[in-house]
Amino acid sequence: MPTPNLGLNEPVIGSQNWGGTMNQNLSIIDTACGLLGPSGPGNPTLGNVLIGNGSAFVSGVLASSNLSNGVTGTGAVVLAASPTLTGTVGLSIVTMTGAITVYNGIATVGKGVPAEYAITDLTGQHASISSAVLYTTTTQGFYRIVWEARVSLTDSGSPPASTLGGSTGFQIGFTAPDSTSVTTPAWWGGGNNGSAPTSASGNTASTWVGGIVNVYAKAASNITYNFGYTGTNMQYSLHIRLEAL
């Protein structure tokens, strides 16, 4: 088979039938001059490459599917072992394994940084809630629950005959590492129109309660929540977030 002339100063002129079947891609790039040699149909374009399609070479830009990470050929782009990213990096959805060991130049411990694993947003509630599953743990450890409840529709009567949180307030149920079932104490958490956080009776539309609960839970166990209610037609919203520490 004749050897094609691909010297930088001697571009390919015309065409040559080499025989056989082409099964390899060929690219010729000169950073100063762009594409060398003919591109088949059309004219060479600066920055393009010659791509073999099985019967001819054509000028074009490699698609992401032509790129390879050297293992799977899926088009994935592999970063250096410790890349430095500057400027603004947009990462809309990121799947990560392992812990973030350094954050803002400071070494972390344990799981690295907190991660939000569960979210609950309820509106228009007009009854108590009992043993609702917030999250099923995958690992043993500390979990932090942040919550707030707020009256959205006041009860009838004067004064309103209702209590946001009822007689139990907000409670978290979980399983300790020794398999003991635990329910945290009743808690309302400061919003009885400025009064002490022991209840939220005589509710108005400005009444709210909330707080933070930390638990140390066993792996593969449910973390649940309760919220009490006393009233007739009072409605409330309840918002909860759970983080793993």
C-alpha positions in Angstrom: 0.0 0.0 0.0 1.5 3.4 -0.9 2.5 5.6 2.0 0.5 8.9 1.9 2.6 12.1 2.0 1.5 13.9 5.2 4.5 16.2 5.8 3.6 19.6 7.3 5.1 21.4 4.3 3.8 19.0 1.7 0.0 18.6 2.1 -1.8 15.8 0.3 -2.9 16.7 -3.2 -5.7 14.9 -5.0 -6.9 11.5 -3.9 -5.3 8.0 -3.6 -7.0 4.6 -3.4 -5.0 2.7 -0.8 -7.1 -0.5 -1.1 -8.8 -2.4 1.7 -11.2 -0.9 4.2 -10.5 2.1 6.4 -11.1 1.3 10.0 -9.1 4.0 11.8 -9.7 7.7 12.2 -7.1 10.1 11.0 -6.6 13.6 12.2 -4.0 16.1 11.1 -3.8 19.4 13.0 -1.3 22.2 12.6 -1.9 24.9 15.3 -0.5 27.6 13.0 -2.2 26.7 9.7 -5.2 24.6 10.8 -6.3 21.6 8.8 -3.8 20.1 6.3 -4.7 18.2 3.2 -8.1 17.9 1.5 -11.2 17.5 3.5 -13.3 15.7 0.9 -16.4 17.7 0.0 -16.0 21.3 0.9 -12.9 23.3 1.9 -10.6 22.8 4.9 -11.5 24.9 8.0 -9.1 26.3 10.5 -9.3 24.2 13.7 -11.1 21.2 12.1 -9.7 17.7 11.9 -9.9 15.0 9.3 -12.4 12.3 10.4 -12.5 8.9 8.7 -16.0 7.7 8.1 -15.2 4.3 6.6 -15.1 5.5 3.0 -13.5 8.9 3.0 -11.9 11.6 5.2 -14.1 14.6 5.9 -13.4 17.9 7.6 -15.3 18.4 10.9 -15.3 18.9 14.7 -15.1 15.8 16.9 -18.4 15.1 18.7 -18.3 14.4 22.4 -19.0 10.7 21.6 -15.7 10.6 19.8 -13.8 11.6 22.9 -12.8 8.9 25.3 -11.7 8.6 28.9 -9.3 5.9 27.8 -11.3 3.1 29.4 -15.0 3.1 28.4 -15.0 5.3 25.3 -18.2 6.9 26.5 -17.1 10.4 25.9 -16.5 11.2 29.6 -13.9 13.9 30.3 -11.4 12.9 33.0 -9.9 15.6 35.2 -6.5 15.5 36.7 -6.2 13.7 40.1 -6.2 17.1 41.9 -7.7 19.7 39.4 -7.8 23.4 40.1 -11.0 25.0 38.9 -11.0 28.8 38.7 -13.7 31.3 37.8 -17.4 30.3 37.9 -18.0 26.5 37.6 -21.7 25.6 37.0 -22.5 22.1 38.4 -26.3 21.7 38.1 -26.3 18.0 39.2 -23.3 16.4 40.9 -22.9 12.8 42.1 -20.0 12.5 44.5 -18.5 9.6 46.4 -16.4 9.9 49.5 -16.1 12.8 51.9 -15.0 16.4 51.3 -11.8 16.4 53.3 -10.9 20.0 52.9 -13.4 22.9 52.7 -12.3 26.5 52.1 -8.8 25.6 52.9 -9.7 24.0 56.3 -9.5 20.2 56.9 -12.8 18.6 57.8 -13.5 15.5 60.0 -16.0 12.7 60.0 -18.3 12.9 56.9 -16.8 16.2 55.8 -19.6 18.7 55.4 -23.3 18.3 56.3 -25.7 17.0 53.6 -29.4 17.6 53.4 -31.1 14.2 53.0 -34.8 14.7 53.7 -37.3 17.5 53.2 -41.0 17.9 54.2 -43.2 20.8 53.3 -46.8 20.5 54.4 -49.5 23.1 54.1 -53.2 23.3 55.0 -52.8 20.8 57.9 -55.8 20.6 60.3 -55.0 17.5 62.4 -52.2 16.0 64.4 -49.5 13.9 62.7 -48.2 10.7 64.2 -45.1 8.6 63.4 -44.7 10.0 59.9 -41.4 8.7 58.3 -39.0 11.6 57.7 -35.9 9.6 56.6 -34.6 6.0 56.6 -30.9 6.1 57.6 -28.2 4.4 55.7 -25.4 4.9 58.2 -25.2 5.2 62.0 -24.5 8.7 63.2 -25.7 12.2 64.1 -28.7 13.7 62.3 -29.9 17.3 62.7 -33.6 18.1 62.1 -34.6 21.8 61.6 -38.4 22.5 61.7 -41.0 25.2 61.8 -44.8 25.2 62.1 -47.0 28.3 61.5 -50.7 29.1 61.7 -52.1 29.8 58.3 -55.8 29.9 59.3 -57.0 30.9 62.7 -59.5 28.9 64.6 -63.1 30.1 65.3 -64.0 31.5 68.6 -62.8 34.5 70.7 -60.2 33.9 71.8 -59.3 31.1 69.3 -59.7 27.7 71.0 -56.7 26.1 69.4 -53.1 25.1 70.2 -50.4 24.9 67.5 -48.7 21.6 68.4 -51.5 20.5 70.8 -50.3 18.7 73.9 -47.2 17.0 72.4 -45.7 19.8 70.3 -43.0 18.5 67.9 -41.3 15.2 68.5 -38.8 13.0 66.7 -38.7 9.2 67.0 -35.6 7.2 66.2 -33.7 4.0 67.0 -30.5 4.3 69.0 -27.4 2.2 68.2 -28.3 -0.2 71.0 -31.7 -0.7 69.3 -33.6 1.3 71.9 -36.6 3.1 70.5 -36.4 6.8 71.5 -39.0 9.6 71.3 -37.7 13.1 72.1 -39.6 15.2 74.7 -42.5 17.4 73.7 -41.3 20.7 72.3 -42.9 23.8 70.9 -39.9 26.1 70.5 -40.6 29.8 71.0 -43.4 31.4 69.0 -46.4 31.9 71.2 -46.8 35.5 70.2 -43.7 36.3 72.2 -44.5 34.1 75.2 -42.4 31.3 76.7 -42.0 28.3 74.5 -44.2 25.9 76.4 -47.2 25.9 74.2 -48.8 28.0 71.5 -52.4 28.4 72.6 -54.7 31.3 71.7 -53.3 31.1 68.2 -53.4 34.0 65.7 -52.1 34.1 62.2 -48.7 35.3 63.5 -48.2 32.3 65.8 -45.3 30.0 64.9 -43.2 27.4 66.7 -39.9 25.8 65.6 -36.5 24.5 66.6 -33.6 22.1 66.0 -33.4 18.5 67.2 -30.2 16.4 67.1 -30.3 12.6 67.3 -27.8 9.8 67.1 -29.5 7.1 65.1 -28.8 3.5 64.2 -28.2 2.5 60.6 -31.1 1.2 58.5 -33.7 2.7 60.8 -36.5 5.1 60.4 -36.5 8.7 61.8 -40.1 9.8 62.3 -41.9 12.9 63.5 -45.0 13.7 65.5 -46.9 17.0 65.6 -49.8 17.7 67.9 -53.0 19.6 67.2 -55.8 21.0 69.3 -58.6 23.0 67.7 -61.6 22.9 65.4 -60.7 24.5 62.1 -57.3 26.0 62.7 -54.9 25.2 59.8 -51.1 25.2 59.8 -48.0 24.6 57.7 -45.1 22.4 58.8 -41.6 22.5 57.2 -38.8 20.1 58.1 -35.3 19.6 56.9 -32.9 16.7 57.9 -29.1 16.8 57.6 -26.5 14.1 58.2 -23.6 15.4 60.3 
